[in-house]
Amino acid sequence: MRPLLLCLVAMIVCAQSDLNTALAPSRQRINDIDNQIVKLLNERASVVREVGLIKKQYHAPADAPGRAEQVLRRVSEQAKAPLTPAAVRHIYQTIVSEMTSMESNEMAR
């Protein structure tokens, strides 16, 4: 019984190692894409900061529901499989919410 268990454990360890080796290139591509996404989010945040400064000069609120809806509609229309328009909209709702919060905090200073 014990040798069978050791053999099974060895097979699982080898399979896990093979899996990690097979996944490594895809995981690296995901990491590279994530790096690009974060770079672009930082770039977007810099522009949002500029917008906040302009709004502050004109005493306008940070929140612009009409503009947010335009952004959500525009990006969801760009969805391509495997992403759905609803998934892209959900992702961007989070982005827009976080950016608006950042903008509000910046404007309050």
Summary of the structure (lengths in Angstrom):
residues: 109
radius of gyration: 22.8
end to end distance: 69.8
largest distance: 78.6
contacts: 240
relative contact order: 0.09
helix: 85%
strand: 0%
